[in-house]
Amino acid sequence: MKLTTKLKKAIQAHAAEVYPDECCGVIVNKEYIPCRNISDNKDQFEIHHEDLAKAEDLGEIQAYVHSHPNASARASEIDLIQIELHEKLWVICAYPDIEFQVYEPCGYKAPLVGRNYIHGIQDCYSIVRDFYERELGIKLIDFERQDLWWESKDNKSLYLDGFGEAGFIEVDQPQYGDVLLCRVGRTEHVNHAVIWLGDNGILKSEQTEPCIGSALILHHPYGRKSVREIFGQQWQERTVKIVRYKNLRE
């Protein structure tokens, strides 16, 4: 998509209006439609569902637009992920140093090892889902999960229930690919999932540094990068249940 002068001026004006927050909107019928950003994170955007619905009533969304305040128009990791999820063009406007970049889906996949943490997008369940698809050829369901859902006893126990709905059953001893459900920190619910690698730390879907051990796990700790590490005593104490995908029985 070629950004016309008219489009650029409309996007730039919206970016200036909400600066230093991120602006967001969509392009429909070659017109920019500004939307409300309801994200609690100043480094991200989330289009208000009412604004998105009104825009969709006008026609097909051709592109999603947002600004990068005090930064370049280079796509961030979360941008690259969202581009693939939405399968639409992605327009980024840097402000106040004006720069525009247009991105299209290109098949980007965040690595299993060393990916950044973004709750609900790249978290400890996301890495399980991606591992199963890339390493085992199994597509798991996804489910919505609010950040810190595990802190309230009134909330559903998402992991105990969710993994069952995804086709996992409880087992006594882990084998390659099994998931260990853990309780990390002072929490009302099981709130973390790790993948059992055992003595096989090699990933076939990406090149990684060697990781040696006989009790290896892969997981994505809260607020940190995903990692392979030894399943030591602290993880033994945190583990509540071992589950195996129903079609991975020995």
C-alpha positions in Angstrom: 0.0 0.0 0.0 1.2 3.4 -0.9 0.7 6.0 1.8 -0.7 9.2 0.1 0.1 12.6 1.4 -3.5 12.8 2.7 -3.1 9.6 4.7 0.2 10.7 6.2 -1.2 14.1 7.3 -4.2 12.4 8.9 -2.0 9.9 10.8 0.5 12.5 11.8 -2.2 14.8 13.1 -3.6 12.0 15.3 -0.1 11.1 16.6 0.4 14.8 17.6 -3.0 15.0 19.2 -2.4 12.1 21.7 1.4 12.5 22.1 3.2 11.3 24.2 0.8 8.3 24.1 0.5 6.0 21.1 -2.2 6.8 18.6 -3.9 4.0 16.8 -6.4 3.5 14.0 -7.2 1.7 10.8 -7.2 2.4 7.1 -10.5 1.6 5.3 -11.3 2.5 1.7 -8.0 4.4 1.6 -9.1 6.7 4.5 -7.5 6.9 7.9 -10.0 6.3 10.8 -8.6 7.3 14.2 -9.5 5.1 17.1 -9.2 5.2 20.8 -6.2 3.4 22.4 -7.4 1.7 25.6 -4.1 -0.1 26.4 -2.8 0.3 30.0 0.7 -0.1 28.6 2.1 3.1 27.1 4.4 1.1 24.9 1.5 -0.8 23.3 -1.8 -0.1 21.7 -5.3 -1.7 21.9 -8.0 -0.4 19.7 -11.4 0.2 21.4 -13.7 -2.6 20.3 -16.5 -0.1 19.5 -14.2 2.0 17.3 -13.0 -1.1 15.5 -16.6 -2.3 14.9 -17.6 1.0 13.5 -14.6 1.0 11.1 -15.4 -2.6 10.0 -19.0 -1.4 9.1 -17.5 1.0 6.6 -15.6 -1.7 4.7 -12.6 -4.1 4.9 -9.7 -3.0 7.1 -6.7 -2.5 4.8 -4.2 -1.7 7.4 -3.7 -1.2 11.1 -1.9 2.0 12.1 -0.2 3.2 15.3 2.5 5.7 16.3 5.9 5.2 18.0 6.3 8.3 20.3 10.0 9.3 20.7 11.1 6.3 18.7 11.8 5.2 15.2 9.2 3.5 12.9 11.0 0.2 13.2 8.7 -2.6 14.0 9.1 -4.0 17.6 8.9 -7.7 18.4 5.3 -7.3 19.5 4.6 -5.5 16.2 6.1 -8.4 14.2 4.0 -10.9 16.1 0.8 -8.9 15.7 1.3 -8.5 12.0 1.3 -12.2 11.6 -1.8 -12.6 13.9 -3.8 -10.0 12.1 -2.6 -10.9 8.6 -2.9 -7.3 7.5 -0.6 -4.4 6.6 0.9 -2.6 9.6 1.7 1.1 9.4 4.0 2.7 11.9 4.4 6.5 12.3 7.4 7.8 14.3 6.6 11.0 16.2 7.7 13.8 16.6 10.6 12.9 14.3 8.3 12.0 11.4 9.0 8.7 9.7 6.6 6.2 8.2 7.1 2.4 7.6 4.6 -0.1 6.1 5.0 -3.7 7.0 3.3 -6.8 5.6 3.0 -10.4 7.0 6.3 -12.2 6.2 6.0 -15.4 8.3 7.9 -14.0 11.4 8.0 -16.4 14.4 9.5 -15.5 17.7 12.2 -17.9 18.8 11.5 -20.5 21.4 14.6 -19.6 23.3 15.3 -16.0 24.2 11.9 -14.5 23.3 10.6 -11.5 25.3 7.7 -11.7 27.7 4.4 -10.2 26.7 1.6 -11.6 28.8 -1.2 -13.2 26.7 1.0 -13.1 23.5 4.4 -14.5 24.6 4.1 -16.0 28.0 4.5 -19.5 29.6 1.4 -20.9 27.8 2.4 -19.3 24.5 5.7 -21.1 24.5 4.0 -24.4 25.2 1.6 -23.8 22.3 4.5 -22.8 19.9 6.7 -25.7 21.0 4.0 -28.2 20.3 3.3 -26.8 16.9 7.0 -26.4 15.8 8.6 -29.4 17.5 5.8 -31.9 17.6 3.5 -30.8 14.8 0.5 -30.5 17.2 -1.7 -27.4 17.1 -3.1 -26.6 20.6 -6.0 -24.3 21.4 -5.4 -20.8 22.8 -7.5 -19.2 25.5 -7.8 -15.7 26.8 -5.9 -14.9 30.1 -5.7 -11.6 31.9 -2.5 -10.6 33.5 -2.2 -11.7 37.2 -5.4 -13.8 36.9 -3.8 -16.2 39.4 -3.9 -13.7 42.3 -7.6 -13.9 42.9 -9.2 -17.1 44.4 -12.4 -16.1 42.7 -10.9 -16.6 39.2 -11.1 -19.8 37.3 -8.0 -22.0 37.6 -7.1 -21.4 34.0 -4.1 -23.8 33.8 -5.7 -26.8 35.6 -8.8 -26.4 33.5 -7.3 -25.1 30.3 -4.7 -27.9 29.8 -7.5 -30.4 30.3 -9.6 -28.7 27.6 -6.5 -28.6 25.4 -6.3 -32.4 25.5 -3.8 -33.1 28.3 -4.1 -35.9 30.9 -2.3 -36.3 34.2 0.7 -38.7 34.4 3.1 -39.8 37.1 6.5 -39.4 35.4 7.5 -36.9 32.7 8.7 -37.8 29.2 9.9 -35.5 26.4 7.2 -32.8 25.6 5.2 -33.3 28.8 4.1 -30.1 30.7 4.7 -29.5 34.4 2.2 -27.3 36.0 3.7 -25.2 38.8 2.8 -22.8 41.5 5.3 -19.9 41.5 5.2 -17.4 44.3 2.4 -16.6 46.6 -0.6 -17.4 44.4 -4.1 -18.7 44.6 -3.7 -20.9 41.6 -1.3 -23.0 39.6 0.2 -20.2 37.5 3.2 -21.5 35.4 3.9 -24.2 32.9 7.3 -25.7 31.9 8.1 -28.2 29.1 10.0 -31.3 30.0 13.0 -31.8 27.6 14.8 -34.4 29.7 18.2 -35.1 28.2 17.3 -33.7 24.8 17.9 -29.9 24.8 18.2 -29.7 21.0 15.3 -27.9 19.2 14.8 -28.9 15.6 12.9 -25.8 14.6 15.7 -23.3 15.4 19.5 -23.2 16.0 20.4 -22.7 19.7 23.5 -22.9 21.8 24.1 -26.4 23.3 22.3 -27.0 26.5 23.5 -30.1 28.4 21.8 -32.0 31.2 19.6 -35.0 32.0 16.7 -33.0 33.4 16.2 -30.0 31.2 13.1 -27.9 30.9 12.1 -25.1 28.6 9.8 -22.3 29.9 9.1 -18.6 29.9 9.4 -17.0 33.3 7.2 -14.0 34.1 8.8 -10.7 32.9 11.9 -12.4 31.6 13.2 -14.1 28.4 12.4 -17.7 27.7 15.1 -20.2 28.7 16.2 -23.8 28.9 17.5 -24.8 32.3 18.0 -27.6 34.7 15.0 -28.9 36.6 16.4 -28.4 40.1 15.0 -28.7 43.6 13.1 -25.4 43.4 11.1 -26.6 40.4 10.5 -30.0 42.0 8.9 -28.1 45.0 6.8 -25.9 42.7 5.4 -28.7 40.5 1.8 -29.6 41.2 0.9 -31.8 38.3 2.5 -33.4 35.3 0.3 -33.6 32.2 0.8 -35.2 28.8 -1.0 -34.6 25.5 -3.4 -37.5 24.9 -1.7 -38.5 21.6 1.8 -38.6 23.0 1.4 -41.7 25.2 4.4 -44.1 25.2 
